[in-house]
Amino acid sequence: MENINFLDEVLLKNKISLSHFIKVREGCGMGGNRKSISIAYAFLGELKVKHILVDNEEHTDRSLINSINIRHNIQPIKFELRNPSQRRDISDWSGFSVKVLDVILSPEDKLSNEDFEKILIKIKSY
């Protein structure tokens, strides 16, 4: 939950940009709250992230995303994920396979629920 609080109360509140976002083996099952920092995928455009390193575990809480959107008056920016051929994925990071992906922003467009679902499917399929 502290990752989510940091995302909400520091990064988004203060409009801080990140070049990289890493989500690998977060252990969201500890304590049973099942709240995952994978909600940050919805805010990659807002954070101006350029690259992500991610495993395929995803537990996105859409109601939490919606409440953060409302609190910060955010209309998520549309983006695509690309796996450049010149980069190699990490085959074993603490027991997980990790993809290295570029985030390609489309700042003129807003991220729809359908777009977001396609992104989550792409992340889970690795």
N, C-alpha and C positions, 0 to 999 in steps of 0.2 A: 504493500500500500504506500510505502514511502516514495517509491518511484513515481507513483501516480500523483501524490501530493507535490513532489518536486516539479513534475510536468505542469500541473495546474497552477500552483502558487508561485513558482519562480519563472519557469520558461515562458509559459503562455501569458501570464499576468504582466511580465516585463518585456514581452515581445523579443525574446532572445533568439537569435538564429544559431543553428548548429550545422556544421559541415557534415558530420557523421552521426548516425544513430546505430547503436549496437543493442540487439536483443537476443541473447543466447543464454539458454539454461537459467531462466530467471527464478525457478522454484516457486511459482505462484500457488502451489498447493499447500505450502507451509502455513499452518494456522487455519486452513480450510476456507479462506475468504474468496479464493478463486478470482481475485481481481488481478488482471494482467496488464502490464505496461504495453501490451500489444494494442491497447486503445490509442497509443501514440501514432499508429499508422494513419489514423484519420487526420492528424495534425502535421504530417510531414511537410505539406505545402506551407502551412502557417509558420513553421519553424525554419523554412528554407533549407531543408536537409538536401544534401547532394548525393550522399552515398549511405546505404544501409548494409549492415551485416546481420543476418537473421537466421534463426533456425526455423523449422516448419511448425513449431508448436504455437498455437494461436487460440486465445480465449477472449475474444473481443466482446465487451459489454456495451452494447449500443445505447442503453439508457444512460450510462455514465458519460459516454461521448456527447450525447444530447445535452446533458446538464452542464458539461464544461463549455459546449458551444454557446449555450444561453448565457452562462455566467460571464463569458468573455466576449460575447457578441461576435462570434466567429462564424463565417460562412466558409467551410473548408475548401481549399484550392485544389483543383483537379491536377492529377499527376499520373505518370506511368512509371513502371519499374522495368528497367532493362538490365540484362546480364551481358556486359560487354565481353566479346570473345577473347580479348587480350588479358582478361583477368581470370585467375583460377579461384575456384571455390575452395573452402577449407574443409577437407574431408573428415577431420576429427578434432572438434573443439570441445573438450570435456565430454566426449561421448556423443556429440551431436554433429551432424553435417550442417555446414553453414554456407549460405549463399551470399555473395558480394554483389550488390545491385546498385545501379545508378538510379537516382530519382530525377525524372524529367518533368519539370513543372509546366503547367499550362495556366499561368496566372489570370488569363482572361476568362477562364471557365471555372465554375464551381463544381466540387466533387459531389456527384449524385450518389444515392444509395446503391444504385446498380453498378456504378464505377467502383465504389468502395468494395462491393462484394466480389467483383472480378479481381481486384488487388489481393484480397484475403485468400481467394482461391489460388492465385498464383503463388503466394507465400507458402500456403499449406502444401502445395504440390511438389515442393522441392524435397 
